[in-house]
Amino acid sequence: MSGTVVLHVAKASGISGSEAHLLLLLPQLRERGWDVRFLLLHEDEPGAWELAARLDGAGVPVQRVRLSRAADPLAFGRVLRVVRRQRPAILHTHLVHADFHGLLAGRLARVPVLASTKHGFNPFRASRAFAAADRVVGRLVDLHIAISGGLARYLADTEGFAEQSFEVVHYGIVPGPEPSPPPDAPRVAVVGRLIPIKGHHVLLEAAAAAVRELPGLEVEIAGAGPLDTELRERATALGLDGKVRFLGHTPAAEVIERAAVVAVPSLGEGFGMVALEAMERGRAVVASDVGGLPEIVADGTTGVLVPAGDAAALAAALVDLAGNAERVRAFGEGGRARALDAFPQDRCTGRTEELYEAALRRKGLSPRS
């Protein structure tokens, strides 16, 4: 197959959606013959070392450059030296720090193909200064990828990118063993960082309304983040002690397996990997109709979509679904089938490979050289 060098660049502080995607994508690209390597930008976070170790263990060579701050001229010089030594045919960046350091270094090092994947909704994208800078850096890119059509529309509306300039490549998933049946108990799981955009405040308001109609409802919240104390205090103020449990850092699979329903109340979501993971595990999903989530959750077949930020609609959906064990099982079965059929990791990897080959041909290069 191809011996083409592809250097992926990303800043990581932990393992969430984009990092989980790289852990699946990069080893598969190497298995298909691409000489894939990884440049990790970091600030000495334990999560960054975990990502590096797991990529190393999967056979992906990793180099590391430490950032002392967001705009770090010394780190940029080190990135440029790495790129010049590696001499990739394709340099593929992920997330903001990598775009600004990696794409500029790639252009200076005369890398033939520069690719960038946009992964998520971010509050800072609403800044006119950031949007202008991001568009300028974006002009360096030969291959723009968005992880959902919803994200491409968001970037067009928020930053002024051309929506049609993005190729959409959904995240993929590797199927696990046949999942256990969902419990009959009305137990809801929420998995994600405790940050505003994940919509936990909306979830708590919805839970407070839902338990009045469904007293047996239980909610488990897995994740950590800056809103931890605030959310715990809000749950207590809403009378949810004993109904809502905060689990902190907990493996998502464990929480999902215990649940009948997985709620994704995000106010913005580039893709919605938790929804896909829940479907693969045969769990019904209640999710916001924002970003990439409507591309994953088939409303009325694998779960229920509600307007983002609408606590009343979320409460009604939780009561209707969590209180109906037969419907929960039907949606779980539909979700498992859809996850395996529409979102296999092989499809994500194959589509990425096709885009690489087409980009190289546009530059007059052979993908197999």
C-alpha positions as a Markdown table, in Angstrom:
| # | Residue | x | y | z |
|---|---|---|---|---|
| 1 | Met | 0.0 | 0.0 | 0.0 |
| 2 | Ser | 1.1 | 3.6 | 0.5 |
| 3 | Gly | 4.3 | 4.6 | 2.4 |
| 4 | Thr | 3.1 | 8.2 | 2.4 |
| 5 | Val | 4.0 | 10.0 | 5.7 |
| 6 | Val | 1.0 | 11.6 | 7.4 |
| 7 | Leu | 1.8 | 13.8 | 10.5 |
| 8 | His | -1.2 | 14.4 | 12.7 |
| 9 | Val | -0.9 | 17.3 | 15.2 |
| 10 | Ala | -3.2 | 17.9 | 18.2 |
| 11 | Lys | -3.1 | 19.5 | 21.6 |
| 12 | Ala | -4.5 | 17.2 | 24.3 |
| 13 | Ser | -5.2 | 17.5 | 28.0 |
| 14 | Gly | -7.3 | 14.4 | 28.4 |
| 15 | Ile | -9.2 | 11.8 | 26.4 |
| 16 | Ser | -12.6 | 12.9 | 25.1 |
| 17 | Gly | -14.2 | 12.9 | 21.7 |
| 18 | Ser | -11.4 | 14.1 | 19.5 |
| 19 | Glu | -8.8 | 12.0 | 21.3 |
| 20 | Ala | -10.9 | 8.9 | 21.2 |
| 21 | His | -11.3 | 9.5 | 17.5 |
| 22 | Leu | -7.6 | 9.7 | 17.0 |
| 23 | Leu | -7.0 | 6.5 | 19.0 |
| 24 | Leu | -9.2 | 4.6 | 16.5 |
| 25 | Leu | -8.3 | 6.4 | 13.3 |
| 26 | Leu | -4.5 | 6.6 | 13.4 |
| 27 | Pro | -3.8 | 2.9 | 14.0 |
| 28 | Gln | -6.3 | 1.9 | 11.3 |
| 29 | Leu | -4.6 | 4.2 | 8.8 |
| 30 | Arg | -1.3 | 2.6 | 9.6 |
| 31 | Glu | -2.8 | -0.8 | 9.1 |
| 32 | Arg | -3.9 | 0.4 | 5.6 |
| 33 | Gly | -0.3 | 1.3 | 4.8 |
| 34 | Trp | -0.1 | 5.0 | 5.6 |
| 35 | Asp | 3.0 | 6.0 | 7.5 |
| 36 | Val | 1.1 | 7.8 | 10.2 |
| 37 | Arg | 2.9 | 9.7 | 13.0 |
| 38 | Phe | 1.6 | 12.0 | 15.8 |
| 39 | Leu | 2.9 | 15.3 | 17.2 |
| 40 | Leu | 1.4 | 15.9 | 20.6 |
| 41 | Leu | 1.2 | 19.5 | 21.9 |
| 42 | His | 0.7 | 19.5 | 25.7 |
| 43 | Glu | 1.1 | 21.4 | 28.9 |
| 44 | Asp | 2.2 | 18.4 | 31.0 |
| 45 | Glu | -1.3 | 17.2 | 31.6 |
| 46 | Pro | -1.7 | 13.5 | 32.8 |
| 47 | Gly | -4.3 | 13.0 | 30.1 |
| 48 | Ala | -1.9 | 14.0 | 27.4 |
| 49 | Trp | 0.6 | 11.4 | 28.6 |
| 50 | Glu | -2.2 | 8.8 | 28.6 |
| 51 | Leu | -3.0 | 9.6 | 25.0 |
| 52 | Ala | 0.7 | 9.4 | 24.0 |
| 53 | Ala | 1.1 | 6.1 | 25.8 |
| 54 | Arg | -1.9 | 4.6 | 24.1 |
| 55 | Leu | -0.9 | 5.7 | 20.7 |
| 56 | Asp | 2.7 | 4.4 | 21.3 |
| 57 | Gly | 1.1 | 1.1 | 22.3 |
| 58 | Ala | -0.9 | 1.0 | 19.1 |
| 59 | Gly | 2.3 | 1.4 | 17.0 |
| 60 | Val | 1.9 | 5.1 | 16.2 |
| 61 | Pro | 5.2 | 7.0 | 16.7 |
| 62 | Val | 4.7 | 10.1 | 19.0 |
| 63 | Gln | 6.7 | 13.2 | 19.4 |
| 64 | Arg | 6.0 | 15.8 | 22.0 |
| 65 | Val | 6.2 | 19.6 | 22.1 |
| 66 | Arg | 5.3 | 21.5 | 25.3 |
| 67 | Leu | 3.3 | 24.7 | 25.1 |
| 68 | Ser | 4.0 | 27.3 | 27.8 |
| 69 | Arg | 1.0 | 29.4 | 26.7 |
| 70 | Ala | -1.6 | 29.5 | 23.8 |
| 71 | Ala | 0.6 | 31.5 | 21.5 |
| 72 | Asp | 4.2 | 30.2 | 22.2 |
| 73 | Pro | 6.9 | 31.3 | 19.7 |
| 74 | Leu | 9.4 | 28.9 | 21.1 |
| 75 | Ala | 7.0 | 26.0 | 20.8 |
| 76 | Phe | 6.2 | 27.0 | 17.3 |
| 77 | Gly | 9.9 | 26.9 | 16.4 |
| 78 | Arg | 10.1 | 23.3 | 17.8 |
| 79 | Val | 7.0 | 22.3 | 15.9 |
| 80 | Leu | 8.5 | 23.7 | 12.7 |
| 81 | Arg | 11.7 | 21.7 | 13.3 |
| 82 | Val | 9.7 | 18.5 | 13.8 |
| 83 | Val | 7.8 | 19.0 | 10.6 |
| 84 | Arg | 10.9 | 19.7 | 8.6 |
| 85 | Arg | 12.5 | 16.5 | 10.0 |
| 86 | Gln | 9.5 | 14.4 | 9.4 |
| 87 | Arg | 8.9 | 15.7 | 5.8 |
| 88 | Pro | 5.3 | 14.6 | 5.6 |
| 89 | Ala | 3.3 | 14.6 | 2.4 |
| 90 | Ile | 0.2 | 15.4 | 4.5 |
| 91 | Leu | 0.1 | 17.4 | 7.8 |
| 92 | His | -3.3 | 17.0 | 9.5 |
| 93 | Thr | -4.2 | 19.2 | 12.4 |
| 94 | His | -6.9 | 18.9 | 15.1 |
| 95 | Leu | -8.3 | 21.6 | 17.3 |
| 96 | Val | -7.3 | 25.2 | 17.7 |
| 97 | His | -3.7 | 25.1 | 19.1 |
| 98 | Ala | -2.7 | 22.6 | 16.4 |
| 99 | Asp | -4.3 | 24.7 | 13.6 |
| 100 | Phe | -2.4 | 27.8 | 14.6 |
| 101 | His | 1.0 | 26.1 | 15.3 |
| 102 | Gly | 0.8 | 23.2 | 12.9 |
| 103 | Leu | -0.7 | 24.8 | 9.7 |
| 104 | Leu | 1.7 | 27.7 | 9.8 |
| 105 | Ala | 4.7 | 25.4 | 10.3 |
| 106 | Gly | 3.4 | 23.1 | 7.5 |
| 107 | Arg | 3.2 | 26.0 | 5.1 |
| 108 | Leu | 6.7 | 27.2 | 6.0 |
| 109 | Ala | 8.0 | 23.6 | 5.6 |
| 110 | Arg | 6.3 | 23.4 | 2.3 |
| 111 | Val | 4.2 | 20.3 | 3.2 |
| 112 | Pro | 2.3 | 19.4 | 0.0 |
| 113 | Val | -1.1 | 18.8 | 1.6 |
| 114 | Leu | -2.4 | 20.6 | 4.7 |
| 115 | Ala | -5.6 | 19.2 | 6.3 |
| 116 | Ser | -7.6 | 20.3 | 9.3 |
| 117 | Thr | -10.4 | 18.7 | 11.2 |
| 118 | Lys | -12.9 | 20.9 | 13.1 |
| 119 | His | -14.2 | 19.0 | 16.1 |
| 120 | Gly | -16.5 | 21.1 | 18.2 |
| 121 | Phe | -18.6 | 24.0 | 19.3 |
| 122 | Asn | -16.6 | 26.5 | 21.4 |
| 123 | Pro | -17.7 | 29.8 | 23.0 |
| 124 | Phe | -14.6 | 31.6 | 21.8 |
| 125 | Arg | -15.6 | 31.1 | 18.2 |
| 126 | Ala | -18.2 | 33.9 | 18.6 |
| 127 | Ser | -15.3 | 36.4 | 19.0 |
| 128 | Arg | -15.0 | 38.4 | 15.8 |
| 129 | Ala | -11.2 | 38.6 | 16.3 |
| 130 | Phe | -10.9 | 34.8 | 16.7 |
| 131 | Ala | -13.2 | 34.2 | 13.7 |
| 132 | Ala | -11.1 | 36.5 | 11.5 |
| 133 | Ala | -7.8 | 34.8 | 12.6 |
| 134 | Asp | -9.3 | 31.3 | 12.2 |
| 135 | Arg | -10.4 | 32.2 | 8.6 |
| 136 | Val | -7.0 | 33.5 | 7.8 |
| 137 | Val | -5.3 | 30.3 | 9.0 |
| 138 | Gly | -8.0 | 28.3 | 7.2 |
| 139 | Arg | -6.9 | 29.8 | 3.9 |
| 140 | Leu | -3.7 | 27.6 | 4.3 |
| 141 | Val | -5.7 | 24.4 | 4.3 |
| 142 | Asp | -6.1 | 22.1 | 1.3 |
| 143 | Leu | -8.6 | 19.8 | 3.0 |
| 144 | His | -11.2 | 21.0 | 5.5 |
| 145 | Ile | -13.0 | 18.3 | 7.4 |
| 146 | Ala | -15.9 | 18.7 | 9.9 |
| 147 | Ile | -17.1 | 15.9 | 12.0 |
| 148 | Ser | -20.8 | 16.6 | 11.2 |
| 149 | Gly | -22.9 | 18.6 | 8.8 |
| 150 | Gly | -24.3 | 20.5 | 11.9 |
| 151 | Leu | -20.8 | 21.6 | 12.8 |
| 152 | Ala | -20.1 | 22.8 | 9.3 |
| 153 | Arg | -23.3 | 24.9 | 9.5 |
| 154 | Tyr | -22.3 | 26.2 | 12.9 |
| 155 | Leu | -18.8 | 27.3 | 11.6 |
| 156 | Ala | -20.4 | 29.0 | 8.6 |
| 157 | Asp | -22.9 | 30.9 | 10.8 |
| 158 | Thr | -20.4 | 31.7 | 13.6 |
| 159 | Glu | -17.1 | 32.3 | 11.9 |
| 160 | Gly | -18.0 | 32.9 | 8.3 |
| 161 | Phe | -16.5 | 29.8 | 6.7 |
| 162 | Ala | -18.2 | 28.5 | 3.6 |
| 163 | Glu | -20.3 | 25.5 | 4.7 |
| 164 | Gln | -19.7 | 23.7 | 1.4 |
| 165 | Ser | -15.9 | 23.9 | 1.9 |
| 166 | Phe | -16.0 | 21.2 | 4.5 |
| 167 | Glu | -16.0 | 17.5 | 3.9 |
| 168 | Val | -18.0 | 15.7 | 6.5 |
| 169 | Val | -16.4 | 12.7 | 8.1 |
| 170 | His | -18.4 | 11.3 | 11.1 |
| 171 | Tyr | -16.6 | 9.7 | 14.0 |
| 172 | Gly | -16.8 | 5.9 | 13.9 |
| 173 | Ile | -17.2 | 3.2 | 16.6 |
| 174 | Val | -15.9 | -0.3 | 17.1 |
| 175 | Pro | -18.6 | -2.7 | 18.2 |
| 176 | Gly | -18.3 | -4.3 | 21.6 |
| 177 | Pro | -19.9 | -7.6 | 22.6 |
| 178 | Glu | -23.7 | -8.0 | 22.6 |
| 179 | Pro | -24.9 | -5.5 | 25.3 |
| 180 | Ser | -26.9 | -6.5 | 28.3 |
| 181 | Pro | -30.6 | -5.7 | 28.3 |
| 182 | Pro | -31.5 | -2.3 | 29.7 |
| 183 | Pro | -32.8 | -2.3 | 33.2 |
| 184 | Asp | -36.6 | -1.9 | 33.8 |
| 185 | Ala | -35.8 | 0.8 | 36.4 |
| 186 | Pro | -36.2 | 4.4 | 35.1 |
| 187 | Arg | -32.4 | 5.1 | 35.4 |
| 188 | Val | -30.9 | 7.9 | 33.3 |
| 189 | Ala | -27.2 | 8.4 | 32.6 |
| 190 | Val | -25.4 | 11.6 | 31.6 |
| 191 | Val | -21.8 | 11.5 | 30.6 |
| 192 | Gly | -19.6 | 14.5 | 29.8 |
| 193 | Arg | -17.4 | 17.2 | 31.2 |
| 194 | Leu | -19.1 | 19.5 | 33.7 |
| 195 | Ile | -18.9 | 22.6 | 31.6 |
| 196 | Pro | -21.7 | 25.0 | 30.5 |
| 197 | Ile | -22.0 | 23.8 | 26.9 |
| 198 | Lys | -22.9 | 20.3 | 28.0 |
| 199 | Gly | -26.2 | 21.5 | 29.4 |
| 200 | His | -26.1 | 20.0 | 32.9 |
| 201 | His | -28.1 | 22.9 | 34.3 |
| 202 | Val | -30.9 | 22.2 | 31.9 |
| 203 | Leu | -30.8 | 18.5 | 32.8 |
| 204 | Leu | -31.1 | 19.3 | 36.5 |
| 205 | Glu | -34.1 | 21.5 | 35.9 |
| 206 | Ala | -35.7 | 18.8 | 33.7 |
| 207 | Ala | -35.0 | 16.1 | 36.4 |
| 208 | Ala | -36.7 | 18.2 | 39.1 |
| 209 | Ala | -39.8 | 18.4 | 36.9 |
| 210 | Ala | -39.6 | 14.7 | 35.8 |
| 211 | Val | -39.4 | 13.2 | 39.3 |
| 212 | Arg | -42.7 | 14.8 | 40.2 |
| 213 | Glu | -44.3 | 12.7 | 37.5 |
| 214 | Leu | -42.0 | 9.7 | 37.7 |
| 215 | Pro | -40.9 | 9.4 | 41.4 |
| 216 | Gly | -38.7 | 6.4 | 40.7 |
| 217 | Leu | -36.5 | 8.3 | 38.3 |
| 218 | Glu | -32.7 | 8.1 | 39.1 |
| 219 | Val | -30.0 | 10.1 | 37.3 |
| 220 | Glu | -26.3 | 9.3 | 37.3 |
| 221 | Ile | -23.9 | 12.1 | 36.2 |
| 222 | Ala | -20.5 | 10.9 | 35.2 |
| 223 | Gly | -17.8 | 13.5 | 34.6 |
| 224 | Ala | -15.7 | 16.2 | 36.2 |
| 225 | Gly | -15.1 | 19.9 | 35.5 |
| 226 | Pro | -15.3 | 23.4 | 36.7 |
| 227 | Leu | -19.1 | 23.3 | 37.4 |
| 228 | Asp | -18.9 | 20.4 | 39.8 |
| 229 | Thr | -19.6 | 22.4 | 43.0 |
| 230 | Glu | -22.2 | 24.6 | 41.4 |
| 231 | Leu | -24.1 | 21.7 | 39.9 |
| 232 | Arg | -24.1 | 19.8 | 43.2 |
| 233 | Glu | -25.5 | 22.8 | 45.0 |
| 234 | Arg | -28.1 | 23.3 | 42.3 |
| 235 | Ala | -29.2 | 19.7 | 42.6 |
| 236 | Thr | -29.6 | 20.1 | 46.4 |
| 237 | Ala | -31.6 | 23.4 | 45.9 |
| 238 | Leu | -33.9 | 21.6 | 43.5 |
| 239 | Gly | -34.6 | 18.8 | 46.0 |
| 240 | Leu | -32.8 | 16.2 | 44.0 |
| 241 | Asp | -30.6 | 14.7 | 46.7 |
| 242 | Gly | -31.0 | 10.9 | 46.5 |
| 243 | Lys | -32.3 | 11.2 | 43.0 |
| 244 | Val | -29.2 | 12.6 | 41.2 |
| 245 | Arg | -25.7 | 11.1 | 41.9 |
| 246 | Phe | -22.5 | 12.8 | 40.8 |
| 247 | Leu | -19.9 | 10.1 | 40.0 |
| 248 | Gly | -16.9 | 12.2 | 39.0 |
| 249 | His | -14.4 | 10.5 | 36.7 |
| 250 | Thr | -16.1 | 7.2 | 35.8 |
| 251 | Pro | -15.7 | 5.0 | 32.7 |
| 252 | Ala | -18.5 | 5.9 | 30.4 |
| 253 | Ala | -19.3 | 2.3 | 29.5 |
| 254 | Glu | -20.0 | 1.4 | 33.2 |
| 255 | Val | -22.5 | 4.2 | 33.6 |
| 256 | Ile | -24.2 | 3.6 | 30.2 |
| 257 | Glu | -24.6 | -0.2 | 31.0 |
| 258 | Arg | -26.5 | 0.6 | 34.2 |
| 259 | Ala | -28.9 | 3.0 | 32.5 |
| 260 | Ala | -32.2 | 2.6 | 30.7 |
| 261 | Val | -31.8 | 5.9 | 29.0 |
| 262 | Val | -28.8 | 8.1 | 28.2 |
| 263 | Ala | -29.5 | 11.9 | 28.1 |
| 264 | Val | -27.3 | 14.3 | 26.0 |
| 265 | Pro | -28.6 | 17.8 | 26.9 |
| 266 | Ser | -25.9 | 19.7 | 25.2 |
| 267 | Leu | -26.3 | 23.3 | 24.1 |
| 268 | Gly | -23.8 | 22.7 | 21.3 |
| 269 | Glu | -22.2 | 19.5 | 20.1 |
| 270 | Gly | -19.9 | 18.9 | 17.2 |
| 271 | Phe | -20.8 | 15.3 | 16.9 |
| 272 | Gly | -22.1 | 13.7 | 20.1 |
| 273 | Met | -20.0 | 10.6 | 20.7 |
| 274 | Val | -21.8 | 9.8 | 24.0 |
| 275 | Ala | -25.0 | 9.3 | 22.0 |
| 276 | Leu | -23.3 | 7.0 | 19.6 |
| 277 | Glu | -21.7 | 5.0 | 22.4 |
| 278 | Ala | -25.0 | 4.7 | 24.1 |
| 279 | Met | -26.7 | 3.4 | 20.9 |
| 280 | Glu | -23.9 | 0.9 | 20.4 |
| 281 | Arg | -24.6 | -0.4 | 23.9 |
| 282 | Gly | -28.3 | -0.8 | 23.1 |
| 283 | Arg | -29.5 | 2.2 | 25.1 |
| 284 | Ala | -32.2 | 4.7 | 24.2 |
| 285 | Val | -31.1 | 8.3 | 23.9 |
| 286 | Val | -32.8 | 11.6 | 24.7 |
| 287 | Ala | -30.7 | 14.4 | 23.1 |
| 288 | Ser | -30.7 | 18.0 | 22.0 |
| 289 | Asp | -31.5 | 18.7 | 18.4 |
| 290 | Val | -28.2 | 20.6 | 18.0 |
| 291 | Gly | -25.0 | 20.2 | 16.0 |
| 292 | Gly | -24.2 | 16.6 | 15.0 |
| 293 | Leu | -26.7 | 14.9 | 17.3 |
| 294 | Pro | -29.6 | 14.8 | 14.8 |
| 295 | Glu | -27.3 | 13.0 | 12.4 |
| 296 | Ile | -26.8 | 10.3 | 15.0 |
| 297 | Val | -30.1 | 9.9 | 16.9 |
| 298 | Ala | -33.0 | 8.9 | 14.7 |
| 299 | Asp | -35.9 | 10.6 | 16.4 |
| 300 | Gly | -38.6 | 8.1 | 17.1 |
| 301 | Thr | -36.5 | 5.1 | 16.2 |
| 302 | Thr | -33.4 | 5.2 | 18.4 |
| 303 | Gly | -34.4 | 7.9 | 20.8 |
| 304 | Val | -36.0 | 11.3 | 21.2 |
| 305 | Leu | -34.7 | 14.8 | 20.1 |
| 306 | Val | -35.7 | 17.9 | 22.0 |
| 307 | Pro | -35.0 | 21.6 | 21.5 |
| 308 | Ala | -31.6 | 22.5 | 23.0 |
| 309 | Gly | -32.0 | 24.4 | 26.3 |
| 310 | Asp | -35.7 | 23.4 | 26.8 |
| 311 | Ala | -35.9 | 21.9 | 30.2 |
| 312 | Ala | -39.7 | 21.3 | 30.0 |
| 313 | Ala | -39.3 | 19.4 | 26.7 |
| 314 | Leu | -36.4 | 17.4 | 28.1 |
| 315 | Ala | -38.5 | 16.5 | 31.3 |
| 316 | Ala | -41.4 | 15.3 | 29.2 |
| 317 | Ala | -39.2 | 13.1 | 27.0 |
| 318 | Leu | -37.5 | 11.6 | 30.1 |
| 319 | Val | -40.8 | 10.8 | 31.7 |
| 320 | Asp | -42.3 | 9.4 | 28.5 |
| 321 | Leu | -39.3 | 7.2 | 27.7 |
| 322 | Ala | -37.8 | 6.2 | 31.0 |
| 323 | Gly | -41.2 | 5.2 | 32.2 |
| 324 | Asn | -41.9 | 2.9 | 29.3 |
| 325 | Ala | -39.6 | -0.2 | 29.5 |
| 326 | Glu | -40.9 | -1.7 | 26.2 |
| 327 | Arg | -40.1 | 1.5 | 24.3 |
| 328 | Val | -36.7 | 1.7 | 25.9 |
| 329 | Arg | -35.9 | -1.8 | 24.7 |
| 330 | Ala | -37.2 | -1.0 | 21.2 |
| 331 | Phe | -35.2 | 2.2 | 20.9 |
| 332 | Gly | -32.1 | 0.4 | 22.3 |
| 333 | Glu | -32.3 | -2.3 | 19.6 |
| 334 | Gly | -32.8 | 0.3 | 16.9 |
| 335 | Gly | -29.9 | 2.3 | 18.2 |
| 336 | Arg | -27.5 | -0.7 | 18.3 |
| 337 | Ala | -28.5 | -1.5 | 14.7 |
| 338 | Arg | -28.0 | 2.0 | 13.5 |
| 339 | Ala | -24.7 | 2.5 | 15.3 |
| 340 | Leu | -23.2 | -0.7 | 13.7 |
| 341 | Asp | -24.7 | 0.1 | 10.2 |
| 342 | Ala | -24.2 | 3.8 | 9.8 |
| 343 | Phe | -21.1 | 4.6 | 12.0 |
| 344 | Pro | -18.5 | 1.8 | 11.8 |
| 345 | Gln | -14.9 | 2.9 | 12.3 |
| 346 | Asp | -13.9 | 1.3 | 9.0 |
| 347 | Arg | -16.2 | 3.7 | 7.2 |
| 348 | Cys | -14.6 | 6.7 | 9.0 |
| 349 | Thr | -11.1 | 5.5 | 8.2 |
| 350 | Gly | -12.0 | 4.7 | 4.6 |
| 351 | Arg | -13.5 | 8.1 | 3.9 |
| 352 | Thr | -10.4 | 9.8 | 5.4 |
| 353 | Glu | -8.2 | 7.7 | 3.2 |
| 354 | Glu | -10.2 | 8.6 | 0.1 |
| 355 | Leu | -9.9 | 12.3 | 1.0 |
| 356 | Tyr | -6.1 | 12.0 | 1.5 |
| 357 | Glu | -5.7 | 10.3 | -1.9 |
| 358 | Ala | -7.8 | 12.9 | -3.7 |
| 359 | Ala | -5.9 | 15.8 | -2.1 |
| 360 | Leu | -2.5 | 14.3 | -3.1 |
| 361 | Arg | -3.7 | 13.8 | -6.7 |
| 362 | Arg | -4.8 | 17.4 | -6.8 |
| 363 | Lys | -1.1 | 18.3 | -6.0 |
| 364 | Gly | 0.1 | 15.9 | -8.7 |
| 365 | Leu | 1.4 | 13.4 | -6.2 |
| 366 | Ser | 0.8 | 9.6 | -6.1 |
| 367 | Pro | -0.8 | 8.4 | -2.8 |
| 368 | Arg | 1.3 | 5.2 | -3.1 |
| 369 | Ser | 4.7 | 6.9 | -3.4 |
